[in-house]
Amino acid sequence: MLNKFHYTCIDCGKTIESSKVVYLCDTCQKQNSETQPPYGVLKTEYNYSEIRARLSLVCGDTDKGDNIFNKLENTGFIDILPIKSAQSLPNLKVGNTPLYKISSINNTDFEFDLFLKDDSQNPTFSFKDRASAIVSAYAKENNIDTIVAASTGNAGSSLAGICASQKQRAIIFVPANAPKAKLTQIMMYGAQIVPIAGTYDNAFDLSIEATKKYRWYNRNTAFNPLTIEGKKTVSFELFSQLNQTLPDKIFVPVGDGVIISGVYKGFEDLLNLGIINKIPVIVAVQSTGSNNIINNLHNKHFVSTPSKTIADSISVDIPRNFRMAKKYLLDFAGETISVNDVQIIAASKTLSSNTGIFAEPAAATAFAGFLNYYKNNKLKKDSKNVVLLTGSGLKDLNAVQKIIDIPASIKPDISSVEKFLSEKI
């Protein structure tokens, strides 16, 4: 693995070799405080010119990026992943999730293309499996048997499930008020949960303290740089599923800033390899109850506002990957939008009833952002648009109870059925 990749600090630009476990830049992390997003987050980078030259020779064509992409895809993109072999990945089917084309909403046809990338089809029903798979594979290749993470539920259940499949030990720090369905999922996979009487940020900080004390391997997003390497694979899939073309816009739910950074990183890798010549417009969608990235995007000094939103998976006071997400959004002309909880739940219902996809609030946030653009005529005719759906609605059933009305029971006879249907239909 030595020299296959290296790390670059997004703040000072320092290059760090990858021969051992590294989390943050040892220089920049000295600036860190509990009230600010961390400095010293690392980006994983490869020798892109060497990879392109080698694959060009294999393909027999030094000019065509499509041949290079085909070669990368045929080998599971192993050349641009921070692991030695695809055999180290879990035997569960992670990634290669469906991309559905949707032509209308509420019987109104679109004048553009809409695609829904349904990552609730991953083994533990969320996008987080992409990161967990890479972290677990790296741990397996380096003889690490215990992995720790902080989570509001999805990352924890993901790590727990992936570790179960890989015979690894998972320890998950969670806010005690995390949705019961997610805590149940974590425990069913056999992981050890550590409930914290506090916020996700408290759980995050404690998991890092425990990592240092017990020398565990930490999966935390924006702390472990390999998590973004897992999440970037969605961009490779989108490019492939769209017949090696780019969408015009991608709507992404944003909390910590790691998923959106992963989406950017995947396209940036393709850009660095000369396979594409631009990066699509990525729309960062946050809840108005937790929009600390959007609110601080153009601020000189980061100011945190306490979060309160039904979308618990993207409810973050201090976005751990703020600095990388900010850089990507500004460098590549990304767009932002905030939607409130009412819009999020309404979007979840619209999505479910029109497409058959039941998304949790965090995932529905991205769809709410799309609906806002659609209703305000901000999508160009004949454009290609993608909404990234990151988790299943079954993970948080309590969130939608206010908008459903389960009917009272009726007598078991046909006359009661007729009366019931006459009133309801």
C-alpha positions as CSV (number, residue, x, y, z in Angstrom):
1,M,0.0,0.0,0.0
2,L,3.0,2.3,0.5
3,N,3.0,5.2,-1.9
4,K,-0.3,4.1,-3.6
5,F,-1.8,7.2,-2.2
6,H,-0.9,10.1,0.1
7,Y,-2.7,12.6,2.2
8,T,-2.8,16.4,1.7
9,C,-4.0,18.8,4.4
10,I,-6.8,20.9,3.1
11,D,-5.6,23.9,5.2
12,C,-1.8,24.0,5.0
13,G,-1.2,21.8,2.0
14,K,1.2,19.6,3.8
15,T,1.8,16.1,2.2
16,I,1.6,13.1,4.6
17,E,2.6,9.6,3.6
18,S,0.1,6.8,4.1
19,S,2.3,4.1,5.6
20,K,0.5,4.3,8.9
21,V,-2.9,5.3,10.3
22,V,-3.4,9.0,10.1
23,Y,-6.4,11.1,11.0
24,L,-5.6,14.9,11.0
25,C,-2.7,17.0,10.0
26,D,-0.4,17.1,13.1
27,T,0.4,20.7,12.5
28,C,-3.0,22.2,11.8
29,Q,-4.9,20.2,14.5
30,K,-3.1,22.2,17.1
31,Q,-5.5,25.1,16.3
32,N,-8.6,23.0,17.1
33,S,-11.1,23.9,19.7
34,E,-14.5,22.5,20.8
35,T,-16.4,25.5,19.3
36,Q,-15.0,25.3,15.8
37,P,-14.9,22.8,12.9
38,P,-11.6,21.0,12.9
39,Y,-8.5,22.2,11.1
40,G,-6.2,19.7,9.5
41,V,-8.8,17.5,7.7
42,L,-6.9,15.3,5.1
43,K,-7.7,14.6,1.5
44,T,-6.6,11.3,0.0
45,E,-4.8,11.7,-3.3
46,Y,-3.3,9.4,-5.9
47,N,-0.7,9.8,-8.6
48,Y,-3.2,10.6,-11.3
49,S,-0.8,11.1,-14.2
50,E,0.9,7.7,-13.5
51,I,-2.5,6.0,-13.3
52,R,-3.7,7.6,-16.6
53,A,-0.4,6.7,-18.3
54,R,-0.5,3.1,-17.2
55,L,-4.2,2.6,-18.1
56,S,-3.7,4.3,-21.4
57,L,-1.1,1.7,-22.3
58,V,-3.4,-1.1,-21.2
59,C,-6.2,0.4,-23.2
60,G,-4.0,0.9,-26.2
61,D,-5.4,4.5,-26.5
62,T,-3.7,7.5,-25.0
63,D,-6.5,9.9,-25.8
64,K,-9.9,8.5,-24.9
65,G,-11.1,8.9,-21.3
66,D,-13.9,6.5,-21.8
67,N,-11.5,3.6,-22.3
68,I,-9.7,4.6,-19.1
69,F,-13.0,4.8,-17.2
70,N,-14.0,1.4,-18.5
71,K,-10.8,-0.1,-17.3
72,L,-11.2,1.4,-13.9
73,E,-14.8,0.2,-13.7
74,N,-13.8,-3.3,-14.7
75,T,-11.4,-3.6,-11.8
76,G,-13.7,-2.1,-9.2
77,F,-11.9,1.3,-9.3
78,I,-9.2,-0.3,-7.2
79,D,-6.6,2.0,-8.7
80,I,-8.3,5.0,-7.0
81,L,-9.3,3.4,-3.7
82,P,-7.0,3.3,-0.6
83,I,-7.0,-0.5,-0.3
84,K,-4.8,-3.2,-1.9
85,S,-7.5,-5.5,-3.1
86,A,-11.2,-5.6,-3.7
87,Q,-11.1,-9.0,-1.9
88,S,-10.7,-7.1,1.3
89,L,-14.2,-5.6,1.0
90,P,-17.2,-7.1,2.8
91,N,-19.1,-9.8,0.9
92,L,-22.3,-7.8,1.3
93,K,-23.4,-5.9,-1.8
94,V,-22.4,-2.3,-1.1
95,G,-22.9,0.3,-3.8
96,N,-24.1,-0.2,-7.3
97,T,-27.5,1.1,-6.1
98,P,-30.4,1.8,-8.5
99,L,-30.7,5.0,-10.4
100,Y,-34.4,5.5,-11.2
101,K,-35.6,7.9,-13.9
102,I,-38.8,9.7,-12.8
103,S,-40.9,11.5,-15.5
104,S,-43.5,13.3,-13.4
105,I,-44.8,14.3,-10.0
106,N,-48.5,14.4,-9.1
107,N,-49.4,13.7,-12.7
108,T,-47.4,16.7,-14.1
109,D,-44.8,15.7,-16.6
110,F,-41.3,17.2,-16.3
111,E,-39.6,19.1,-19.1
112,F,-36.2,17.8,-17.8
113,D,-34.8,14.5,-16.7
114,L,-35.0,13.5,-13.0
115,F,-33.0,10.6,-11.6
116,L,-33.2,9.3,-8.1
117,K,-30.1,7.5,-6.7
118,D,-31.5,5.2,-4.1
119,D,-28.8,4.4,-1.6
120,S,-31.3,3.0,0.9
121,Q,-30.7,-0.2,-1.1
122,N,-27.3,-0.7,0.6
123,P,-27.0,-3.6,3.1
124,T,-27.9,-1.5,6.2
125,F,-30.2,0.8,4.2
126,S,-28.1,3.9,4.0
127,F,-25.4,5.7,2.1
128,K,-23.0,5.2,5.0
129,D,-22.2,1.7,4.0
130,R,-19.9,3.1,1.3
131,A,-17.6,4.6,3.8
132,S,-17.9,1.7,6.3
133,A,-16.9,-0.8,3.6
134,I,-13.6,1.0,2.8
135,V,-12.7,1.6,6.4
136,S,-13.4,-2.0,7.2
137,A,-11.4,-3.2,4.3
138,Y,-8.5,-1.0,5.3
139,A,-8.7,-2.3,8.8
140,K,-8.7,-5.9,7.6
141,E,-5.6,-5.4,5.4
142,N,-3.8,-3.9,8.4
143,N,-4.9,-6.5,11.0
144,I,-7.1,-4.1,13.0
145,D,-10.0,-5.8,14.7
146,T,-11.8,-3.0,16.6
147,I,-13.4,0.0,14.9
148,V,-15.2,2.8,16.8
149,A,-17.5,5.6,15.5
150,A,-19.8,8.3,16.8
151,S,-23.3,8.4,15.2
152,T,-26.8,9.5,15.4
153,G,-27.7,6.1,14.0
154,N,-26.9,5.6,10.3
155,A,-23.1,5.5,10.5
156,G,-23.3,3.4,13.6
157,S,-25.7,0.8,12.2
158,S,-23.6,0.8,9.0
159,L,-20.4,0.2,10.7
160,A,-22.0,-2.4,13.0
161,G,-23.4,-4.3,10.0
162,I,-20.3,-4.2,7.9
163,C,-18.1,-5.2,10.9
164,A,-20.5,-8.2,11.6
165,S,-19.9,-9.4,8.0
166,Q,-16.1,-9.0,8.4
167,K,-15.9,-10.5,11.9
168,Q,-14.7,-7.2,13.3
169,R,-15.6,-5.6,16.6
170,A,-17.6,-2.3,16.4
171,I,-18.1,0.2,19.3
172,I,-20.6,3.0,18.6
173,F,-21.0,6.2,20.6
174,V,-24.5,7.5,20.2
175,P,-26.7,10.3,21.6
176,A,-29.2,8.6,23.9
177,N,-32.1,10.3,22.1
178,A,-31.2,8.8,18.7
179,P,-34.1,7.1,16.9
180,K,-34.9,3.7,18.5
181,A,-35.0,1.9,15.2
182,K,-31.4,2.9,14.5
183,L,-30.2,1.9,18.0
184,T,-32.0,-1.4,17.6
185,Q,-30.3,-2.0,14.3
186,I,-26.9,-1.3,15.8
187,M,-27.5,-3.8,18.6
188,M,-28.9,-6.5,16.4
189,Y,-25.7,-6.5,14.5
190,G,-23.9,-7.3,17.7
191,A,-22.1,-4.0,18.2
192,Q,-21.5,-2.3,21.6
193,I,-23.3,1.0,21.9
194,V,-22.2,3.7,24.3
195,P,-25.2,6.0,24.9
196,I,-24.2,9.6,25.7
197,A,-26.5,12.0,27.6
198,G,-25.7,14.7,25.1
199,T,-25.4,15.6,21.4
200,Y,-23.8,14.0,18.4
201,D,-20.9,16.4,18.9
202,N,-20.4,15.1,22.5
203,A,-20.5,11.6,21.2
204,F,-18.0,12.5,18.4
205,D,-15.5,14.0,20.9
206,L,-15.8,11.2,23.3
207,S,-15.2,8.6,20.6
208,I,-12.0,10.3,19.7
209,E,-10.8,10.4,23.3
210,A,-11.6,6.7,23.6
211,T,-9.7,6.1,20.3
212,K,-6.6,7.6,21.8
213,K,-7.0,5.8,25.1
214,Y,-7.7,2.3,23.8
215,R,-5.9,2.6,20.4
216,W,-9.0,1.6,18.4
217,Y,-9.4,2.5,14.8
218,N,-11.8,5.4,14.3
219,R,-14.3,5.6,11.5
220,N,-15.6,9.1,12.2
221,T,-16.3,11.1,9.1
222,A,-14.1,14.1,8.6
223,F,-11.7,12.6,11.1
224,N,-10.8,9.4,9.2
225,P,-10.0,10.6,5.6
226,L,-10.8,7.2,4.1
227,T,-14.6,7.7,4.8
228,I,-14.7,10.2,1.9
229,E,-12.9,7.6,-0.3
230,G,-15.9,5.3,0.3
231,K,-18.5,7.9,-0.3
232,K,-16.9,9.2,-3.6
233,T,-17.8,5.9,-5.2
234,V,-21.4,7.2,-5.8
235,S,-20.0,9.6,-8.3
236,F,-18.3,6.9,-10.3
237,E,-21.6,5.0,-10.4
238,L,-23.6,8.0,-11.5
239,F,-21.2,8.7,-14.3
240,S,-21.5,5.1,-15.4
241,Q,-25.3,4.8,-15.0
242,L,-25.7,8.0,-17.1
243,N,-23.8,6.4,-19.9
244,Q,-20.6,8.3,-19.1
245,T,-22.2,11.7,-19.2
246,L,-22.5,14.2,-16.4
247,P,-25.8,15.4,-14.8
248,D,-26.4,19.2,-14.7
249,K,-27.3,19.3,-11.0
250,I,-27.0,16.9,-8.1
251,F,-29.1,17.6,-4.9
252,V,-27.3,16.3,-1.8
253,P,-28.5,16.4,1.8
254,V,-25.8,18.1,4.0
255,G,-25.0,17.9,7.7
256,D,-21.4,17.3,8.5
257,G,-20.3,18.1,5.0
258,V,-18.8,14.7,4.3
259,I,-21.3,13.2,1.8
260,I,-21.1,16.3,-0.4
261,S,-17.3,16.3,-0.1
262,G,-17.4,12.6,-1.2
263,V,-19.5,13.4,-4.2
264,Y,-17.2,16.2,-5.2
265,K,-14.1,14.0,-4.6
266,G,-15.3,11.3,-6.9
267,F,-15.9,13.7,-9.8
268,E,-12.6,15.5,-8.9
269,D,-10.8,12.1,-9.3
270,L,-12.3,11.7,-12.7
271,L,-11.3,15.3,-13.6
272,N,-7.8,14.6,-12.5
273,L,-7.6,11.5,-14.7
274,G,-8.9,13.5,-17.7
275,I,-12.0,11.4,-18.0
276,I,-14.3,14.5,-17.5
277,N,-13.6,18.1,-18.2
278,K,-15.8,19.7,-15.6
279,I,-17.7,19.0,-12.4
280,P,-21.5,19.1,-12.3
281,V,-23.3,21.7,-10.2
282,I,-23.9,20.2,-6.8
283,V,-26.6,21.7,-4.6
284,A,-26.1,21.5,-0.9
285,V,-29.5,21.1,0.8
286,Q,-29.8,21.7,4.5
287,S,-32.6,21.9,7.0
288,T,-33.3,25.4,8.2
289,G,-33.0,23.9,11.7
290,S,-29.5,22.9,11.1
291,N,-27.8,24.8,8.3
292,N,-24.4,25.7,9.9
293,I,-22.6,25.1,6.6
294,I,-24.8,27.3,4.5
295,N,-24.9,30.0,7.1
296,N,-21.1,30.1,7.3
297,L,-20.1,29.6,3.7
298,H,-19.1,33.2,3.2
299,N,-18.3,34.1,6.8
300,K,-14.7,34.8,7.8
301,H,-15.3,33.3,11.3
302,F,-17.5,30.2,11.9
303,V,-20.5,30.8,14.2
304,S,-22.5,27.8,15.3
305,T,-26.2,27.9,15.8
306,P,-27.8,25.1,17.9
307,S,-29.6,22.5,15.7
308,K,-33.2,21.4,15.9
309,T,-34.6,19.5,13.0
310,I,-36.6,16.4,12.4
311,A,-33.8,15.3,10.0
312,D,-31.6,13.9,12.8
313,S,-29.0,12.4,10.4
314,I,-28.0,15.9,9.3
315,S,-28.5,17.7,12.6
316,V,-25.1,19.0,13.4
317,D,-24.0,22.0,15.5
318,I,-20.4,21.9,14.4
319,P,-19.9,20.4,10.9
320,R,-16.8,18.4,11.1
321,N,-16.0,18.6,7.4
322,F,-17.0,22.2,7.1
323,R,-13.7,23.4,5.7
324,M,-13.4,20.8,2.9
325,A,-17.1,21.2,2.0
326,K,-16.8,25.0,1.9
327,K,-13.7,24.8,-0.3
328,Y,-15.4,22.4,-2.8
329,L,-18.6,24.5,-2.9
330,L,-16.7,27.7,-3.6
331,D,-14.1,26.3,-5.9
332,F,-16.7,24.5,-8.1
333,A,-19.5,27.0,-8.0
334,G,-21.8,24.8,-5.9
335,E,-25.3,26.0,-4.9
336,T,-27.1,25.9,-1.6
337,I,-30.6,25.9,-0.3
338,S,-32.3,25.5,3.1
339,V,-35.7,23.8,3.6
340,N,-37.8,23.6,6.8
341,D,-39.1,20.6,8.6
342,V,-42.6,21.0,7.1
343,Q,-41.2,20.9,3.6
344,I,-39.0,17.9,4.4
345,I,-41.9,15.8,5.7
346,A,-44.1,16.9,2.8
347,A,-41.3,16.0,0.4
348,S,-41.0,12.6,2.0
349,K,-44.7,12.0,1.4
350,T,-44.6,13.3,-2.2
351,L,-41.6,11.1,-2.9
352,S,-43.2,8.0,-1.4
353,S,-46.6,8.4,-3.0
354,N,-45.2,9.2,-6.5
355,T,-42.3,6.8,-6.7
356,G,-42.6,4.1,-4.1
357,I,-39.4,5.1,-2.4
358,F,-39.8,5.8,1.3
359,A,-36.9,8.0,2.5
360,E,-35.9,9.1,5.9
361,P,-36.1,12.9,6.7
362,A,-32.4,13.5,5.9
363,A,-32.7,11.9,2.5
364,A,-36.1,13.6,1.9
365,T,-34.3,16.9,2.6
366,A,-32.5,16.6,-0.8
367,F,-35.8,15.9,-2.5
368,A,-37.3,18.9,-0.8
369,G,-34.5,21.0,-2.3
370,F,-35.2,19.6,-5.7
371,L,-39.0,20.4,-5.3
372,N,-38.1,24.0,-4.4
373,Y,-36.0,24.4,-7.6
374,Y,-38.8,22.7,-9.6
375,K,-41.6,24.9,-8.2
376,N,-39.5,28.0,-8.8
377,N,-38.6,27.1,-12.4
378,K,-34.9,26.9,-11.6
379,L,-34.3,23.7,-13.7
380,K,-33.5,24.1,-17.3
381,K,-35.5,22.3,-20.0
382,D,-33.9,19.0,-21.1
383,S,-31.4,19.2,-18.2
384,K,-30.3,16.1,-16.2
385,N,-30.9,16.3,-12.5
386,V,-30.1,13.8,-9.7
387,V,-31.4,13.6,-6.2
388,L,-29.2,11.6,-3.8
389,L,-31.5,9.6,-1.4
390,T,-29.3,8.5,1.4
391,G,-31.4,6.4,3.8
392,S,-34.6,4.4,4.3
393,G,-37.7,5.9,5.9
394,L,-38.0,2.7,8.0
395,K,-35.1,4.0,10.1
396,D,-37.2,6.8,11.6
397,L,-41.0,6.0,11.5
398,N,-41.8,8.5,14.3
399,A,-40.8,11.4,12.0
400,V,-43.8,10.9,9.7
401,Q,-46.5,10.0,12.3
402,K,-48.1,13.5,12.1
403,I,-48.9,13.2,8.4
404,I,-50.5,9.8,8.4
405,D,-53.8,8.8,9.7
406,I,-54.3,5.0,10.3
407,P,-58.1,4.4,10.0
408,A,-60.0,2.8,12.9
409,S,-60.9,-0.9,12.4
410,I,-64.2,-2.0,10.9
411,K,-66.4,-5.1,11.4
412,P,-65.4,-8.1,9.3
413,D,-68.3,-8.0,6.9
414,I,-68.7,-6.7,3.3
415,S,-71.3,-4.1,4.1
416,S,-68.8,-2.5,6.5
417,V,-66.2,-2.6,3.8
418,E,-68.6,-0.9,1.3
419,K,-69.4,1.8,3.8
420,F,-65.7,2.3,4.7
421,L,-64.7,2.6,1.0
422,S,-67.5,5.0,0.2
423,E,-66.3,7.4,2.8
424,K,-62.6,7.1,1.9
425,I,-62.5,6.9,-1.9
